Amino acid sequence: MLRRVAKIGLGLSLIASSLLAAPEKKELTIGFIALTDCAPIVIAEEKGFFKKHGLSVHVVKEGGGWPGIQQKVISGEYDFSHALAGMPIAATLGINGEANLQALLSLDFNGNGITFGNNIIEQMQKYGMDDKKRPLGSESLKKYIDAKHKAEGSNYAPLNFGMVHPVSTHNYELRYWMASSGIKPDEDATIKPFPPPTMPSNLIAGNIEGYCVGEPWNERVVMENKGSTLVTNYDIWNNNPEKVLQARADFVEKNPETTKAVMKAIIEAQMWLDASWENRKEAAKILAKPNYVKAPVNVLEKSMTGTFQYLKGQDSEANPMFNVFANYYAAYPFYSHGMWFITQMYRWGQLDKAVDMKATIEKVYRPDLFEAAAKEVGYSLPPSAWKKDGVDEYNKFMDGKVWDPNAAVDYIYSFEVTTPKVTKAELAKVNKWHVKTEQPSYVCPYGPAGCADPKYVTK
C-alpha cells in the first residue's frame, strides 16, 4: 500500500513538474530581416526545433527594416526578434526607442562586408590599393579623400556611404575601418541608413559609393559585376558578435519557460548549422524561399558554405569563418562583447550622458539565462562572460588594438579619431568597477562549418 501511494505521489510530482516546465505562451511571433544570419531562427522553425520544445511559432519577415523590428518588439507585436547587437542596449539607454530590451543569445559571429562600386574602386586603385590584400586597410581611400579635399577646397562634397542602422555593427565597423587610417567619418563622408535589401539598388543607382551590410547583399553586387567587397567584418575584428535574439525584459520575466524553450530551439538550430557544410547548403536552399531571404541559392551559398567572393570576376576565396553560428562559443552572449558596443556609442557621440557600462550591460545581456538553456541541449560554455579581444589568434582587430573591458574608458579615448560628447573624467567617475576576464579556447565541437581548422577549410 505504501509503495503504491509512493508511486502515485511520484507520478503526481512528475506531472506537476512537467506542467511547471511547460511554456507559459506557446503561440509566438518572431520577426526577422532578410539576411543570411536570420538562419538560426528560420532553421529552428523549418527543422522542427520550435515544435520539439512545445512551441508554435509564426516567423515573420519584417519589411520596415531594423526600425520596424524594434518598434514591433517594443509594442509587443513580436515576442522575440532577430536584432542588431547594439539595438537592445540602445533602447535600454533610451537612444533607440525606449524600453528595457534584453539580448538572450548571440545568433552568430561575423557575416558582414564593406562593398564599393566600380567607380570609387578605380579611384582607390589610383592611390595604391591592392584589392587582393587581406585584411585591406582604408589608406587608399584616405589618400583619395585628401586629394579630393585639396581639389575642391571649401566646396568639398563628402562621399556617401550606406549602413543599416545608427547603432548597428555595420555603422561601427564601417567607421572603425575608415578611422583606422585617419578618415573622419562625419566630416569626410556621410553615412546613411538603408534597409539591407535596398543596398545594391542604391549603389547601382549612384546614391552611395559603398556600404556595409550583411549577406547576401554584398555578393549580389559582386556577382553582377557592379562592385567588389573589399573588406569583411572578420577582416576588421576576427569573430566579432553580429546579431542577437532580443525580447522585452518584462516578457522574459513573465514567461521564463517560454523564453527558455525558444532559446533551446535556436541553440539547437545553431549547432545544426555548424554540424556540416551539407547542412549549410540545405540552409541556403531554405533561406532562398520567398518568405525568407528571397535570394538565389548560388548567391547564398557564396558565404554560407565556407567561401566568399570578394572581387567581381574573380574566384571565391576560402573563408570558413564568414558565418559562425555555434562553434567558438558564437551563441554565447558575452558581457564584454555587449560592452564594446557601448564604447562605440560613446566614441561616435551617440551617448551624451555618463552611465555605468557594467551595470547597463548586465541589465541587457543574459548569459545567466543562456547557461541554463544551453546545459539542457548540450551546448558547451566558456569560462567567463567577460573576456578580452585582440589578444588571441581568432579575435584580432585589424589595427592591433586590444579590447579589455577593465580599460573601457581609456579605450574610448585612445583612438586618433573619436568624437565623444562625454568627457573622460565624467565617464571614469561612474565606471570604477573591475571584472575578472578569462579567455576561452578556440574550439569547434559541433562540426566543420564555421571552423578555421585547416582540415575543415573548403577550397
N, C-alpha and C positions, 0 to 999 in steps of 0.2 A: 504493500500500500504506500509506504513512504517513498519507495523507488518510483512508483507511478506518479505520485504527487511531484516528486523532484523533476521527473521528465516533463510533466505538464508545465511546471514552473519555468524550466529551461526553455521549453518551446515558446511560452508566452514572452519570456525575456528576449529571445531571438527575434520574435515578431515585432516587439516594441522597438528593439534596436534597429531593425530594418526600416520601420516606419519613421523613426527619428532621423535616419540617414537619407531618407528619400528627398529628392529635390523639392523645395518649397514651391517653386514655379517651374512647370515643365514645358510650357509653351513659350518660346523665346524668339526674339528678333535680334539678329546680329548684322550690323551694317559693315560694308567693306567698300574700298575703292578699287577700280580695275587696274591692279598691279600684280605682278607675279608673287609678291610677298604676302598677298592675301591667301596664299596656298594652304597654310595650316588650318584656317577657318573653313575653306572650301573642301579640303580633304576630310576634315572631321565630319562634314555633312555627307559627302559623296561615298566615303568608305564605311559609313555606319558607326563612327565613334560616338557621335552625339546620341544616337539611338541606343547604343550599348549602355550608356550611362543614364538612361531613363529620360532623355530629352527629346522634344520635338522642336526643331529649330528652323526658323524661316531666315535664310541667308539672303540679304538684300544688297544689291549693287546701288551705291549712292551716286546720284547724278549731279549733286551740287558740290562736288569736290570736298576737300577737308573741312571747310566751314560748315557744310551741310551735315557731315558726320558729327561734328562737335555739337552743333545745335540740337540734333536729334538725340544724342546721348544725354545731354543736359536736360532736355524736355521729357525724357523717358520713352520716346518713340522707339529708340534702340535700347535694349537691355545691356548689350555689350557691343564693342566695335573694334575693328581694325583702327589703329591710331598711330600717328607720328609720336615718337618717344617724348618729344617736348610738349605735346598737347595737354595731357593731364596735369603736368607741372604748371604750365602757364595758366590753365583755367583755375587751378587751386590758388595761384598767386594773383588772380584777377586781371591777367593781361590777355586772356583769350577766352572770352566768356567769363562766367564767374560761378564756379561750383567746385566742391571737393571731389575731384575725379581721382581714380586710382589705377595704377599700372599693375596688373595682376601677373603678367608674364611677358617675356620678350618673345616676339614672333620670329625674329631672325637676326642675323648679322649681315652686314654689307648690303649689296643689291642695287646701289645707285651708280650713275655715271654722269660725267660732265661732257656734253656733246656740243660741238661747234659746227656752224655752217661752213661751206666751202670757201666763202669769201674771206672770212676772218682767219681761217686756217692758212690761206695763201699769204695773208699779211704776216702772220706769226712765223711762217717759214722764211720770209724775207729777213726776219730778225733772229735767225739761227735755230728755230725749233726743230728738234729731231723727234718726229711723231712716233718713232718706234721705241723711245726710251721709256722704261718703267721703273719707278714712278716718274712721270713727267711733271716738272715744275712749271710755274707761271712766268718765268723770266722773260720769255719771248713776248708774251702778252704785255708785260710791263714795259719792255722796250718800244713796242708798237704804241702803247698809250703815251709814253713820254714823247715820242716823235709827233704824235697827234696833238698833244698839248702845245708843243713848240710851233707847229704849223698853224694851229687855229687860235692860239692865244686866248684872249678873253671870250672868244666865241666857241670855245671848246664844247663839243657835243658829246656827252657821256655815252659810252657803249651800253646797249640794252641787253640784259640777261634775264632768264626766267628761272623760277624755282616754284615749289608747290604751296608754300605757306610760310608766313614770317617766323614761326617757331619750329620749322621743320629741320630735320637733319640736313636736308638739301640746301637750305639757306646758309646754315652754319658751315657746311662742307665747302660750298662754293666760295664763301667769304674766307675760310681758312686757307684754301688753295690760293686764292688771289693775294691775300695779305702776306703769304709766305715770301713773296718777292718784293713787298713794299707797295703793292697796289692798294689804294684806299677805296674800298667797295662803294661807299656812299658819296664819293667825290668823282672818282674816275669812271664810275658806272652807275646805272640804275638797275636795281634788281627787283623784279615784279613777280607777284604770284599768279600762276595759271593752273587750272585743273590738269593733272598729269596727262590724260589722253589728248589734250589740245596742244601739247608742246611741239610735236612735229609740224603741225599745220602752221603754228605761229612762226617757227623757224623758217619754214619754206616760204611763207608769205613775206619774210623780211622784217617782221615785227621785233624780233630779237636776234642777236648774233649767236647766242648759245644758251644752254640751260642745264640745270642739274635736276635729274628725275630718276625714278625707279624704272625697272623693266616692265613691259617691253618697249618703252617709249624712247629709248636710245637706239636700240637695234632697228627699229622701224626706219629711222632716218639713214642709218649706216647702210642697210640693205637696199635702200632706194637710191644710194649714191648721192644723197643731198648733204652729207656731212660725215664727221667721224667723232667717235667717243674717245677723247684723248686721255681721260683720267677716269678711274672708278673710285668709289669711296674706300675700297680696300687699299688702293694706292695711297690715299691720304691718311687713313688710320686703319691698320690691319684689324679686322674683326671688330668693327665698331657696331654698336647697337643701332637698330634701324626702327622697326615698328614694335608696338606693344598691343596687348589686349587691354582695353580700358572699360571701366564701368563707374557709375556713381558710387561714392562711398556709402551712402545710405542704402542703396540697393544691395551692396555687398554685405552690409551689416544685417539687413533684414532677411537675406536669402543666402546664408552661408553654404548650405548643401548644394543649392543650385550653382553657386559660384564654383564650388569645388568640382562638381560634375562637368561643368563647361571647361574648366582648366584641365582636368584629366583627359577629356576627349581631345583637346587641342594639343596637349603634350604628346599623346599617343600619335596624333597625326604628324607632328614634327618628327618623331622617331621614325615613322613610316617613310617620310620624305627623304630622310638621310640613310635609310637602310640599303638602298641600291640605286644605281643610275637608271635601271629599268623602271623603278617606281617614279623617278623624276620624269621619265619620258611619258609614263601614263598620266602623271600630274599635268604635264604640258597639254596633253590632249583634252583633259578635263577643263583646264583653265581657258582653252581656246573657245569653249562654248559661248554663245551669245549672252547668256545670263551671268557669265563671269567676266573674264578679261576681254573676250572677243578679239583675239589676235591670231594670226596664222600660227599653226603648230611649229613650223620651221623657225619662226622668229622667237617664239617662247623657248624652244629648245636651245637656242644660241647661248643663253645664260643659265638655263636650268639644268643642263646636262654636263657641266664641268668645263665649258669653254666660253669664250667671249670674243666677238669680232669687234676690235677697236676701230679699225680703219676701213673706209669704203674701198671695195675692190680687192681687199686683202683677205688672206685666210684667217680663220678664227685662231685664237691662241688658247693654250691650256690655262684655265682659270677655275680650278676646282672649288675655291672658296668664295666665288662671286655670290652664291647663295648658301648660307649655312643656317639650318633650321633647328638642329638638335645637338650636333657634335660641338665640342669645345664649350659646353655649358651655354649654348646660344639661346636656350629657352629661359635661362635664369635671369630674374630682374635685379641686377647688381645695383646696390645703392650708389656706388661710385660712378657707374655709367649715368644714372639719372642726374647726379650732381654735376657732371660735366656739362649738361645742357643748361643748368642754372648759370654756370660760369660764362657760357656763351650769351645768355640773355643779358648779363652784365657787360660783357665785352662789347656788345654791339648796341648798347644803350636802350634795351627794351625794358629793363627794370630800373625804376628811379627811386627805389627805397631799399634800405639795408634790411635784409632778412637773415635769419639763422638758416643757413643752407642745409645743415644736417637735420634740423627739426622738420624742415619743409620736405626733404626727400623721404624721410621716414614716415611722413603723413601720406605721401603719394605712392611710393613703391612698396609692394607687399611680398618680399621674399619669405615671410613667415607663412603666408597662405600657400605660396608656391611650394615650399618644402613639404607641407602636409599633403598636398595633392600629388607631388612628384613621387613621394615614397610609396604611394598606393599603386602607381603604374610602373615602378622600377626605373625612374629617371634618376641618374646619379647627381649628387650635389657638390658644388665647390666648397672649399674650406671656409669661406667667409663671403659675406655680401659686400665687403669692402676690398678693393684691390687697386694696384697701380696699373697704369697703361703707359706704353712707351719704353718698357724695360725688358720685355721678353721677345722671343723670336716671332711670335704671332700676334703681337699687339702694338707694333711700332707706329709712330707718327712720321710722316714724310720729312718733317723738319727736325727730327731728333728730340723733340720736346718730351718731357715726362709729365704725365698727369698723376699727381699724388693728391688725393682728397684732403690730406692734412695740410697741404700747402695751397688750398683752393684760392684764397685771397691773393696771395703772391702770384699765382698762375694767371689770373685775370689781367694783372698789370705788367706781366713780364713780356708781353708781345710788343713788337715795334709799332704795329698798327692795332690800336684798341681805342674805343670811344665810349667809355663808361660814363653814366650820369651820376654815379655814386662815388665818393672818394674812398680811397683805400683805407683811410683811418676809420671812416664811418662803418665800412663793411667789417673790418677787423674787430671792431668793438663788440659786435654781436656774433662773432664766429670764433670763440675761444675754446672750442671743443677739440678733442683728439680721438681718433679711432684706430683700432688695430687692423692693419691690412695684411692679407695673406694672398700669395699668388697661386692660382690654380695651374695645374699641369695642362699641356696641350694633349687632349685625349679625343679619340674617335670611337666611342664604344658602340655606336648604333649602326655603323656601316660605312661604306666608302664615299658616299655622296657628301660633299661639303668638307672633305678631308684633304689636307695637304700632304699626307704621307705619300712619298713618291710612287709607291706601288699602286696607289689609287688614282693617280692623276691620268686623265684621259688625254690622248694625243690627237 
